Amino acid sequence: MTGLRIVFMGTPDFACPTLAKLIERGENVVAVVTQPDRPKGRGQQTLPPPVKTLAVEHGIRVLQPVKVRLPESIEEIRALEPDLIVVIAFGQILPKALLDIPRLGCINVHASLLPRYRGAAPLNWCIINGEAETGVTTMMMDVGLDTGDMLLKAVTPIDPEETTRELHDRLSVMGAELLAETVDQLAQGRLVPEKQDDGLTCYAPILKKEDGQIDWTKDAQQVKNLVRGMTPWPGAFSCLDGKLLKIYRVQTADGSGAPGSVLKAGRDGIEVACGSGSVLLLELQLEGKKRLPAADFVAGCKVEPGTLLAAKGTPIV
């Protein structure tokens, strides 16, 4: 416990372990700022953000401004007199007027090894791009997009089979531990901020559903990386007989043929040719049907060798 007055800003599941760590340490979290409750799921039921749920469970005051840059939102946070603001996956850009409030600044927990993968979707893009390792970085926030001075880093290898969901869960815990260490060093005056080298950066833009469309002219490893990086959302997909085909798990193989063509289909999977090599589809879901392992899928949906799955740019029916 550092005795600092801390305002925590975060919204999704990824931020919860960090808030839980601050609570566990007995830190003085004077308020949590999170996004407004929003409709979710098929029933569009209005639900609170995960961070709000956790804060309420522990009796922490919750603020949910529609726009944190509005003067009244800034003044409400200023009135809390925080020594430090901790930000992780909040979901809104913080204005300079807010960044200037805490005497010790605003610390962000970012899910990449900065300066690589600045932006909204670093977890997805590091897997899609075939990175062998990633990690979390704490940084002092400035008005740029993930451009502030770096504080501490924690590095981890990416398992070749790991999906974004699995990596998300690991890095959320790593981020909590790193933030705790960062706060301790901050309180002890031992942090040494390091400028980012803009020449080493790359951008990780927010994902759109269409980013999940598989380009079968890519090599097998690239296709596999896309499937891993798009799981669980927005999901990798192609098209089979005019219907959307969602693909959740694949493994690479060494078959050859016209990109997107089915080489064979059986209980072990559906083998599809890529620009180089092939992939075995292991878990998939046809439009209007359940998500199934390949053995169950082919038992109910006959897929003949030579069937062509939609290539990139083919309209999705």
Residue frames as qw, qx, qy, qz and C-alpha x, y, z in Angstrom:
[[0.000, 0.887, 0.461, 0.000, 0.00, 0.00, 0.00],
 [0.472, 0.283, 0.015, 0.835, 1.38, 3.38, -1.06],
 [0.129, -0.591, -0.454, 0.654, -1.18, 5.70, 0.54],
 [0.028, -0.075, 0.379, 0.922, -1.76, 7.49, -2.77],
 [0.515, 0.475, 0.413, -0.582, -5.19, 8.74, -3.76],
 [0.171, -0.110, 0.808, 0.553, -5.85, 6.84, -7.00],
 [0.654, 0.421, 0.140, -0.613, -8.55, 7.28, -9.63],
 [0.427, -0.068, 0.855, 0.288, -8.88, 4.16, -11.78],
 [0.545, 0.509, -0.090, -0.660, -10.09, 4.47, -15.37],
 [0.031, -0.178, 0.939, 0.292, -10.97, 1.29, -17.26],
 [0.657, 0.108, -0.062, -0.743, -13.89, -0.55, -18.82],
 [0.835, 0.127, -0.431, -0.317, -13.60, -4.19, -20.06],
 [0.954, -0.288, -0.068, 0.038, -12.56, -7.52, -18.55],
 [0.717, 0.377, -0.245, 0.533, -8.93, -6.79, -19.42],
 [0.012, 0.643, -0.277, 0.714, -8.85, -3.96, -16.85],
 [0.754, -0.548, -0.141, -0.333, -10.38, -5.95, -13.98],
 [0.865, -0.159, -0.289, 0.377, -7.25, -7.77, -12.72],
 [0.368, 0.345, -0.208, 0.838, -5.45, -4.43, -12.38],
 [0.410, -0.568, 0.018, -0.713, -8.28, -2.87, -10.38],
 [0.891, -0.372, -0.239, -0.098, -8.50, -6.05, -8.29],
 [0.729, 0.095, -0.326, 0.595, -4.76, -5.85, -7.60],
 [0.040, 0.471, -0.188, 0.861, -5.06, -2.26, -6.35],
 [0.679, -0.504, -0.082, -0.528, -7.95, -3.27, -4.09],
 [0.921, -0.160, -0.315, 0.161, -6.05, -6.32, -2.82],
 [0.548, 0.233, -0.315, 0.739, -3.06, -4.12, -1.95],
 [0.300, -0.695, -0.495, 0.427, -5.28, -1.82, 0.10],
 [0.266, 0.111, 0.188, 0.939, -4.67, 1.17, -2.17],
 [0.153, 0.536, 0.433, -0.708, -6.90, 4.21, -1.71],
 [0.127, 0.280, 0.685, 0.660, -8.96, 3.96, -4.91],
 [0.140, 0.303, 0.373, -0.866, -11.16, 7.02, -4.45],
 [0.641, 0.489, 0.184, -0.562, -13.23, 6.43, -7.61],
 [0.490, 0.061, 0.764, 0.415, -13.53, 4.35, -10.75],
 [0.391, 0.568, -0.100, -0.717, -14.29, 6.05, -14.06],
 [0.388, 0.053, 0.881, 0.267, -15.75, 3.77, -16.71],
 [0.155, -0.099, -0.563, -0.806, -17.95, 3.81, -19.79],
 [0.587, -0.041, 0.198, -0.784, -21.75, 4.08, -19.49],
 [0.555, 0.114, 0.811, -0.147, -23.88, 0.94, -19.28],
 [0.357, 0.375, -0.474, -0.712, -24.76, -0.24, -22.79],
 [0.898, 0.149, 0.152, -0.384, -27.03, -2.79, -24.51],
 [0.006, -0.502, 0.846, 0.178, -25.26, -6.08, -25.23],
 [0.308, 0.024, 0.951, -0.024, -25.95, -9.51, -26.69],
 [0.028, -0.308, -0.796, -0.521, -28.85, -10.76, -28.76],
 [0.197, -0.716, -0.664, 0.083, -31.41, -9.49, -26.29],
 [0.202, 0.583, 0.003, 0.787, -29.74, -6.05, -26.18],
 [0.582, -0.719, -0.368, 0.097, -30.05, -6.01, -22.39],
 [0.088, 0.865, -0.259, 0.421, -28.40, -2.97, -20.82],
 [0.886, -0.285, -0.238, 0.278, -25.42, -4.22, -18.81],
 [0.272, -0.927, 0.227, 0.124, -22.73, -2.49, -16.73],
 [0.520, 0.643, -0.547, 0.129, -19.08, -2.65, -17.81],
 [0.841, -0.143, -0.473, 0.221, -17.08, -5.37, -15.98],
 [0.359, 0.218, -0.403, 0.813, -15.00, -2.72, -14.18],
 [0.405, -0.419, 0.046, -0.811, -18.14, -1.09, -12.79],
 [0.859, -0.290, -0.357, -0.227, -19.38, -4.44, -11.47],
 [0.724, -0.006, -0.466, 0.509, -16.08, -5.02, -9.67],
 [0.100, 0.323, -0.266, 0.903, -16.02, -1.50, -8.22],
 [0.595, -0.423, -0.111, -0.674, -19.59, -1.74, -6.92],
 [0.861, -0.203, -0.464, 0.050, -18.78, -5.08, -5.25],
 [0.619, -0.088, -0.384, 0.679, -16.08, -3.28, -3.25],
 [0.202, -0.842, -0.411, 0.284, -18.05, -0.14, -2.47],
 [0.383, -0.222, 0.214, 0.871, -15.97, 2.14, -4.71],
 [0.312, 0.700, 0.191, -0.613, -17.60, 5.24, -6.15],
 [0.527, 0.223, 0.663, 0.482, -18.28, 4.91, -9.90],
 [0.225, 0.652, -0.037, -0.723, -18.40, 7.72, -12.48],
 [0.565, 0.274, 0.716, 0.304, -19.70, 6.99, -15.99],
 [0.161, 0.651, -0.065, -0.739, -19.34, 10.12, -18.15],
 [0.763, 0.571, 0.302, -0.033, -20.62, 9.84, -21.72],
 [0.601, 0.649, -0.126, 0.449, -17.64, 11.99, -22.73],
 [0.690, -0.485, -0.223, 0.488, -14.76, 12.38, -20.31],
 [0.421, 0.147, 0.097, 0.890, -13.51, 15.49, -22.11],
 [0.170, -0.790, -0.389, -0.443, -16.60, 17.54, -21.18],
 [0.058, 0.561, -0.381, 0.733, -15.79, 20.32, -18.68],
 [0.691, -0.469, 0.153, -0.529, -18.21, 18.93, -16.08],
 [0.977, -0.036, -0.196, 0.071, -16.57, 15.49, -16.30],
 [0.560, 0.414, -0.374, 0.613, -13.11, 16.96, -15.86],
 [0.217, -0.568, 0.307, -0.732, -14.21, 19.03, -12.87],
 [0.879, -0.349, -0.029, -0.323, -15.84, 16.00, -11.23],
 [0.905, 0.070, -0.252, 0.336, -12.53, 14.14, -11.44],
 [0.282, 0.543, -0.318, 0.725, -10.55, 17.19, -10.32],
 [0.526, -0.599, 0.131, -0.590, -12.72, 17.39, -7.19],
 [0.961, -0.206, -0.184, 0.016, -11.47, 13.91, -6.20],
 [0.144, -0.882, 0.446, -0.059, -7.96, 15.37, -5.78],
 [0.993, 0.024, 0.017, 0.117, -6.14, 12.27, -7.05],
 [0.382, -0.700, 0.491, 0.350, -2.39, 11.88, -6.63],
 [0.128, -0.259, 0.847, 0.446, -2.40, 9.43, -9.53],
 [0.773, 0.316, 0.085, -0.544, -4.71, 8.27, -12.30],
 [0.359, -0.197, 0.884, 0.225, -4.33, 4.69, -13.54],
 [0.641, 0.450, -0.082, -0.616, -5.72, 4.02, -17.02],
 [0.230, -0.175, 0.926, 0.243, -6.18, 0.64, -18.71],
 [0.007, 0.297, 0.849, 0.437, -8.47, 0.02, -21.69],
 [0.151, 0.398, 0.446, -0.787, -10.74, 2.93, -20.78],
 [0.382, 0.505, 0.736, 0.240, -12.05, 3.50, -24.29],
 [0.173, 0.958, 0.220, 0.066, -11.91, 7.29, -24.60],
 [0.553, 0.406, -0.151, 0.712, -9.09, 9.70, -25.40],
 [0.438, -0.705, -0.359, 0.427, -8.11, 11.75, -22.34],
 [0.261, 0.893, 0.058, 0.362, -7.72, 15.51, -22.86],
 [0.464, 0.357, -0.414, 0.697, -4.72, 17.43, -21.55],
 [0.354, -0.558, 0.174, -0.730, -6.88, 19.15, -18.95],
 [0.910, -0.339, -0.045, -0.232, -7.58, 15.77, -17.37],
 [0.851, 0.183, -0.301, 0.389, -4.01, 14.47, -17.76],
 [0.231, 0.530, -0.326, 0.748, -2.77, 17.53, -15.84],
 [0.611, -0.641, -0.098, -0.454, -4.96, 16.90, -12.77],
 [0.890, -0.425, -0.103, 0.132, -2.99, 14.33, -10.71],
 [0.187, -0.906, 0.369, 0.092, 0.28, 15.59, -9.21],
 [0.514, -0.382, 0.733, 0.230, 2.04, 12.31, -10.12],
 [0.251, 0.335, -0.630, -0.654, 0.54, 12.07, -13.59],
 [0.866, 0.156, 0.130, -0.457, -1.50, 9.43, -15.41],
 [0.201, -0.386, 0.883, 0.177, -0.07, 5.92, -15.85],
 [0.800, 0.275, -0.158, -0.510, -1.37, 3.69, -18.62],
 [0.570, -0.213, 0.790, 0.070, -1.06, -0.09, -18.83],
 [0.585, 0.546, -0.293, -0.523, -0.73, -0.97, -22.53],
 [0.891, -0.037, 0.448, -0.067, -0.91, -4.51, -23.94],
 [0.809, 0.536, -0.067, 0.232, 2.20, -4.45, -26.11],
 [0.677, -0.357, 0.046, 0.642, 5.92, -3.88, -25.92],
 [0.227, 0.966, 0.095, -0.081, 5.95, -0.21, -26.82],
 [0.291, 0.419, -0.038, -0.859, 6.80, 1.47, -29.08],
 [0.114, -0.039, -0.884, -0.452, 5.50, -1.49, -31.12],
 [0.229, -0.465, -0.825, -0.224, 1.75, -1.83, -31.63],
 [0.118, 0.176, 0.317, -0.925, 0.37, 1.48, -30.50],
 [0.431, -0.079, -0.456, -0.775, -3.39, 1.62, -30.91],
 [0.682, -0.214, 0.181, -0.675, -6.61, -0.12, -29.97],
 [0.974, 0.018, 0.023, -0.226, -5.97, -3.77, -30.90],
 [0.070, 0.709, -0.702, 0.000, -2.35, -4.73, -30.10],
 [0.616, -0.175, 0.749, -0.171, -3.25, -8.25, -28.94],
 [0.798, 0.476, 0.334, -0.157, -4.90, -9.14, -32.23],
 [0.525, 0.818, -0.227, -0.060, -2.36, -7.62, -34.55],
 [0.169, -0.657, 0.734, -0.008, 0.73, -9.09, -32.88],
 [0.664, 0.015, 0.745, -0.063, -0.77, -12.57, -33.44],
 [0.687, 0.678, 0.218, -0.141, -1.98, -11.80, -36.97],
 [0.334, 0.862, -0.382, -0.020, 1.50, -10.55, -37.86],
 [0.926, 0.112, -0.328, 0.151, 3.15, -13.69, -36.48],
 [0.052, -0.763, 0.482, -0.428, 5.08, -12.11, -33.61],
 [0.677, 0.020, -0.707, 0.204, 6.95, -14.59, -31.39],
 [0.382, -0.333, -0.597, 0.622, 6.68, -12.49, -28.25],
 [0.124, -0.728, -0.238, -0.632, 4.76, -9.61, -26.77],
 [0.413, -0.202, -0.603, 0.652, 4.11, -8.18, -23.32],
 [0.161, -0.897, -0.407, -0.058, 2.81, -5.20, -21.39],
 [0.413, 0.257, -0.139, 0.862, 4.22, -1.72, -20.90],
 [0.206, -0.826, -0.426, 0.307, 3.42, 0.92, -18.32],
 [0.405, 0.323, 0.161, 0.840, 3.86, 4.50, -19.48],
 [0.023, -0.494, -0.314, 0.811, 3.26, 8.08, -18.45],
 [0.391, 0.660, 0.619, 0.168, 0.40, 9.36, -20.58],
 [0.080, -0.329, 0.127, 0.932, 0.58, 12.38, -22.84],
 [0.527, 0.484, 0.164, -0.679, -1.84, 13.78, -25.41],
 [0.362, 0.397, -0.709, -0.456, -0.59, 11.43, -28.17],
 [0.926, -0.031, -0.120, -0.355, -1.89, 7.93, -28.92],
 [0.956, -0.239, 0.043, 0.167, 0.26, 5.62, -26.76],
 [0.567, 0.661, -0.179, 0.458, 3.25, 7.95, -27.21],
 [0.421, -0.861, 0.180, -0.222, 4.12, 8.71, -23.58],
 [0.117, 0.632, -0.739, 0.202, 7.39, 7.89, -21.86],
 [0.828, -0.088, -0.547, -0.091, 7.77, 4.19, -21.05],
 [0.474, -0.680, 0.408, -0.383, 8.20, 3.09, -17.44],
 [0.443, -0.318, 0.836, -0.063, 8.36, -0.70, -17.02],
 [0.670, 0.275, -0.487, -0.488, 7.91, -3.71, -19.32],
 [0.633, -0.188, 0.733, -0.162, 7.12, -7.39, -18.91],
 [0.409, 0.420, -0.640, -0.496, 7.84, -9.77, -21.80],
 [0.709, -0.017, 0.664, -0.237, 6.22, -13.11, -22.66],
 [0.054, -0.127, 0.831, 0.538, 6.50, -15.55, -25.59],
 [0.684, 0.197, 0.020, -0.702, 3.39, -16.15, -27.70],
 [0.571, -0.033, 0.820, 0.006, 2.49, -19.83, -27.98],
 [0.036, 0.122, -0.696, -0.706, 2.09, -20.88, -31.66],
 [0.155, -0.430, -0.859, -0.231, -1.44, -22.12, -30.91],
 [0.100, -0.442, -0.522, 0.723, -2.51, -19.19, -28.71],
 [0.108, 0.708, 0.552, 0.426, -5.56, -17.17, -29.65],
 [0.013, 0.534, -0.087, 0.841, -6.26, -13.55, -28.84],
 [0.681, -0.594, -0.158, -0.398, -8.63, -14.63, -26.04],
 [0.891, -0.266, -0.224, 0.292, -5.95, -16.77, -24.39],
 [0.505, 0.246, -0.146, 0.815, -3.29, -14.09, -24.76],
 [0.256, -0.655, -0.108, -0.703, -5.75, -11.50, -23.46],
 [0.780, -0.580, -0.192, -0.136, -6.27, -13.46, -20.26],
 [0.810, -0.125, -0.171, 0.548, -2.52, -13.90, -19.64],
 [0.340, 0.365, -0.033, 0.866, -1.61, -10.29, -20.36],
 [0.390, -0.731, -0.188, -0.528, -4.40, -8.92, -18.17],
 [0.815, -0.545, -0.127, 0.152, -2.79, -10.65, -15.18],
 [0.688, 0.071, -0.014, 0.722, 0.71, -9.59, -16.24],
 [0.082, 0.635, 0.128, 0.757, -0.52, -6.01, -16.56],
 [0.593, -0.750, -0.173, -0.237, -1.88, -6.06, -13.02],
 [0.828, -0.362, -0.052, 0.426, 1.46, -7.24, -11.60],
 [0.527, 0.283, 0.093, 0.796, 3.42, -4.70, -13.65],
 [0.151, -0.765, -0.173, -0.602, 1.18, -1.85, -12.56],
 [0.718, -0.682, -0.134, 0.038, 1.68, -2.80, -8.90],
 [0.754, -0.148, 0.041, 0.639, 5.45, -2.74, -9.38],
 [0.287, 0.529, 0.194, 0.775, 5.21, 0.57, -11.25],
 [0.379, -0.821, -0.182, -0.386, 3.16, 2.20, -8.46],
 [0.790, -0.527, -0.071, 0.304, 5.65, 0.99, -5.85],
 [0.634, 0.054, 0.119, 0.762, 8.61, 2.42, -7.76],
 [0.043, 0.706, 0.242, 0.664, 6.72, 5.66, -8.38],
 [0.554, -0.804, -0.158, -0.149, 6.04, 6.08, -4.65],
 [0.783, -0.437, 0.085, 0.433, 9.72, 5.36, -3.92],
 [0.127, 0.913, -0.209, -0.327, 10.94, 7.80, -6.58],
 [0.537, -0.346, 0.691, 0.338, 12.78, 5.04, -8.47],
 [0.683, 0.570, 0.454, 0.047, 11.07, 5.24, -11.88],
 [0.228, -0.465, 0.411, 0.750, 13.20, 6.33, -14.82],
 [0.641, 0.631, 0.298, -0.321, 10.95, 7.26, -17.77],
 [0.447, -0.183, 0.642, 0.596, 12.27, 6.33, -21.23],
 [0.407, 0.520, -0.144, -0.737, 11.35, 8.17, -24.43],
 [0.799, 0.298, 0.521, -0.022, 9.79, 6.08, -27.17],
 [0.193, -0.315, 0.599, 0.710, 11.57, 5.77, -30.52],
 [0.607, 0.492, 0.196, -0.593, 8.88, 6.69, -33.04],
 [0.392, 0.524, -0.645, -0.395, 10.90, 4.98, -35.77],
 [0.037, 0.133, -0.988, 0.075, 10.25, 1.60, -34.17],
 [0.464, 0.203, 0.552, -0.663, 6.50, 1.91, -33.88],
 [0.145, -0.163, -0.796, -0.564, 3.70, 0.25, -35.79],
 [0.448, -0.085, 0.155, -0.877, -0.03, 0.86, -35.52],
 [0.015, -0.187, -0.981, 0.055, -2.64, -1.63, -34.28],
 [0.342, -0.138, -0.155, -0.916, -5.97, -0.18, -35.50],
 [0.581, 0.056, 0.568, -0.580, -9.33, -1.18, -34.11],
 [0.186, 0.025, 0.930, 0.316, -10.69, -4.27, -35.82],
 [0.583, 0.213, -0.066, -0.781, -13.65, -4.35, -38.20],
 [0.839, 0.077, 0.483, -0.237, -15.69, -7.45, -39.03],
 [0.772, 0.623, -0.094, -0.081, -14.39, -7.48, -42.60],
 [0.015, 0.744, -0.665, 0.065, -10.81, -7.81, -41.32],
 [0.630, -0.233, 0.719, -0.179, -11.64, -11.43, -40.53],
 [0.845, 0.473, 0.027, -0.247, -12.23, -12.45, -44.16],
 [0.712, -0.334, 0.525, 0.326, -9.62, -15.06, -45.10],
 [0.458, 0.737, -0.374, -0.327, -7.46, -14.47, -48.16],
 [0.955, -0.067, 0.288, 0.025, -6.66, -18.00, -49.30],
 [0.683, 0.650, -0.180, 0.281, -3.81, -16.75, -51.51],
 [0.235, -0.790, 0.496, -0.274, -1.82, -16.09, -48.32],
 [0.442, 0.270, -0.849, 0.108, 0.47, -18.86, -47.09],
 [0.648, -0.390, -0.649, -0.084, -0.81, -21.42, -44.58],
 [0.456, -0.248, -0.504, 0.690, 0.90, -19.86, -41.57],
 [0.066, -0.077, -0.005, -0.995, -0.55, -16.43, -42.36],
 [0.552, -0.342, -0.501, -0.573, -4.04, -17.94, -42.59],
 [0.643, -0.355, -0.631, 0.249, -3.54, -19.69, -39.26],
 [0.289, -0.107, -0.326, 0.894, -2.29, -16.48, -37.65],
 [0.283, -0.236, -0.218, -0.904, -5.37, -14.63, -38.90],
 [0.653, -0.398, -0.587, -0.266, -7.69, -17.25, -37.41],
 [0.580, -0.293, -0.535, 0.540, -5.85, -17.09, -34.07],
 [0.178, -0.027, -0.141, 0.974, -5.77, -13.30, -34.05],
 [0.373, -0.242, -0.303, -0.843, -9.47, -12.95, -34.89],
 [0.639, -0.379, -0.662, -0.094, -10.64, -15.37, -32.18],
 [0.252, 0.445, 0.845, -0.153, -12.93, -14.68, -30.40],
 [0.292, 0.862, 0.366, -0.195, -13.84, -11.40, -32.17],
 [0.597, 0.270, 0.014, -0.755, -14.52, -10.42, -34.88],
 [0.813, 0.083, 0.571, -0.083, -13.86, -13.98, -36.06],
 [0.041, -0.366, 0.709, 0.601, -12.20, -15.38, -39.19],
 [0.670, 0.400, 0.506, -0.367, -14.54, -16.37, -41.98],
 [0.054, -0.163, 0.727, 0.664, -14.91, -17.52, -45.57],
 [0.649, 0.242, 0.042, -0.720, -17.84, -18.62, -47.70],
 [0.195, -0.066, 0.969, 0.135, -19.09, -22.15, -48.46],
 [0.059, 0.434, 0.839, 0.323, -21.82, -22.65, -51.07],
 [0.097, -0.612, -0.297, -0.726, -23.01, -19.09, -50.64],
 [0.620, -0.729, -0.267, -0.116, -23.16, -19.27, -46.83],
 [0.071, -0.821, 0.449, -0.346, -20.94, -17.63, -44.24],
 [0.904, -0.094, -0.374, 0.183, -18.43, -20.08, -42.78],
 [0.285, -0.864, 0.333, -0.246, -16.83, -19.04, -39.50],
 [0.831, 0.201, -0.445, 0.266, -13.49, -20.70, -38.73],
 [0.530, -0.815, 0.117, -0.201, -12.24, -20.92, -35.14],
 [0.570, -0.582, 0.566, 0.130, -9.29, -23.32, -35.15],
 [0.816, 0.544, -0.190, -0.052, -6.90, -24.62, -37.81],
 [0.642, -0.526, 0.440, 0.344, -3.52, -26.28, -38.12],
 [0.314, 0.707, -0.461, -0.435, -1.06, -25.96, -40.98],
 [0.871, 0.075, 0.479, 0.080, -0.42, -28.77, -43.45],
 [0.231, -0.482, 0.555, 0.637, 1.66, -29.26, -46.61],
 [0.557, 0.487, 0.666, 0.092, -1.03, -29.90, -49.23],
 [0.080, -0.315, 0.325, 0.888, -1.18, -27.97, -52.49],
 [0.252, 0.556, 0.761, 0.221, -3.87, -26.87, -54.91],
 [0.053, 0.606, 0.277, 0.744, -5.82, -23.85, -56.06],
 [0.058, 0.068, -0.524, 0.847, -6.05, -21.40, -53.14],
 [0.510, -0.005, 0.237, -0.827, -9.34, -21.85, -51.31],
 [0.735, 0.084, -0.531, -0.413, -10.06, -25.29, -52.78],
 [0.780, -0.385, 0.392, -0.299, -10.95, -28.23, -50.53],
 [0.269, 0.489, -0.821, -0.120, -8.32, -30.97, -50.87],
 [0.459, -0.161, -0.873, -0.016, -10.05, -33.49, -48.61],
 [0.460, -0.422, 0.196, -0.756, -12.65, -33.62, -45.88],
 [0.678, -0.137, -0.722, 0.013, -13.01, -36.16, -43.11],
 [0.651, -0.678, -0.340, 0.038, -13.19, -36.69, -39.39],
 [0.656, -0.257, -0.095, 0.703, -9.69, -35.24, -38.95],
 [0.045, -0.647, -0.040, 0.760, -10.68, -31.96, -40.57],
 [0.601, 0.744, 0.288, 0.034, -11.28, -30.18, -43.86],
 [0.562, -0.313, 0.284, 0.711, -8.03, -29.49, -45.68],
 [0.364, 0.900, 0.227, -0.078, -8.02, -26.28, -47.71],
 [0.705, 0.222, 0.117, 0.663, -5.25, -25.17, -50.06],
 [0.161, -0.889, -0.062, 0.425, -3.54, -21.82, -49.46],
 [0.413, 0.866, -0.266, -0.098, -1.17, -19.79, -51.62],
 [0.379, 0.475, -0.771, 0.191, 1.59, -21.93, -50.11],
 [0.028, 0.029, -0.915, 0.402, 0.78, -25.07, -48.14],
 [0.462, -0.438, -0.590, -0.496, -2.65, -25.79, -46.72],
 [0.253, -0.276, 0.573, -0.729, -4.63, -25.60, -43.49],
 [0.317, -0.281, -0.904, -0.053, -6.77, -28.20, -41.78],
 [0.391, -0.438, 0.006, -0.809, -10.01, -26.68, -40.49],
 [0.289, -0.020, -0.897, 0.335, -10.61, -28.17, -37.04],
 [0.004, -0.540, -0.681, 0.494, -13.47, -26.14, -35.60],
 [0.014, -0.072, -0.402, -0.913, -16.00, -24.22, -37.67],
 [0.254, 0.489, 0.645, -0.529, -19.56, -22.98, -37.94],
 [0.131, 0.320, 0.646, 0.681, -21.80, -22.68, -40.98],
 [0.239, -0.137, 0.013, -0.961, -24.28, -19.83, -41.12],
 [0.705, -0.225, -0.154, -0.654, -27.39, -20.71, -39.13],
 [0.875, -0.092, -0.473, 0.040, -25.75, -23.75, -37.50],
 [0.675, -0.730, 0.091, 0.062, -23.87, -24.51, -34.29],
 [0.111, 0.776, -0.619, 0.040, -20.12, -24.22, -33.79],
 [0.987, -0.066, 0.094, -0.112, -18.74, -27.75, -34.25],
 [0.436, -0.503, 0.671, 0.326, -15.52, -29.76, -34.33],
 [0.303, 0.414, -0.617, -0.596, -14.67, -30.90, -37.86],
 [0.007, 0.035, 0.998, 0.048, -15.79, -34.51, -37.28],
 [0.237, 0.534, 0.694, -0.420, -19.31, -33.41, -36.37],
 [0.261, 0.610, -0.124, -0.738, -19.37, -30.77, -39.09],
 [0.245, 0.307, -0.761, -0.517, -18.62, -33.18, -41.97],
 [0.114, 0.210, 0.962, -0.130, -21.09, -35.69, -40.54],
 [0.252, 0.667, 0.580, -0.394, -23.90, -33.21, -41.12],
 [0.348, 0.854, -0.073, -0.379, -22.55, -31.22, -44.08],
 [0.861, 0.133, 0.349, 0.344, -20.96, -33.08, -46.99],
 [0.058, 0.888, -0.275, -0.365, -17.97, -31.19, -48.38],
 [0.915, 0.324, 0.172, 0.165, -16.54, -32.58, -51.59],
 [0.544, -0.348, 0.322, 0.692, -12.89, -32.26, -52.67],
 [0.295, 0.321, 0.498, 0.749, -12.64, -29.46, -55.21],
 [0.140, -0.872, -0.468, -0.026, -15.23, -27.28, -53.44],
 [0.396, 0.383, -0.088, 0.830, -14.01, -23.70, -53.51],
 [0.308, -0.702, -0.453, 0.455, -14.22, -21.50, -50.45],
 [0.220, 0.949, 0.176, 0.141, -14.65, -17.80, -51.08],
 [0.633, 0.095, -0.099, 0.762, -11.42, -15.89, -51.63],
 [0.184, -0.505, -0.228, 0.812, -10.76, -12.37, -50.42],
 [0.150, 0.243, -0.273, -0.919, -13.06, -9.89, -52.13],
 [0.214, -0.271, -0.859, -0.379, -15.77, -12.43, -52.91],
 [0.433, -0.388, 0.012, -0.813, -19.15, -11.07, -51.78],
 [0.012, 0.022, 0.918, -0.396, -20.49, -12.71, -48.63],
 [0.410, -0.353, -0.584, -0.606, -24.07, -13.85, -49.08]]
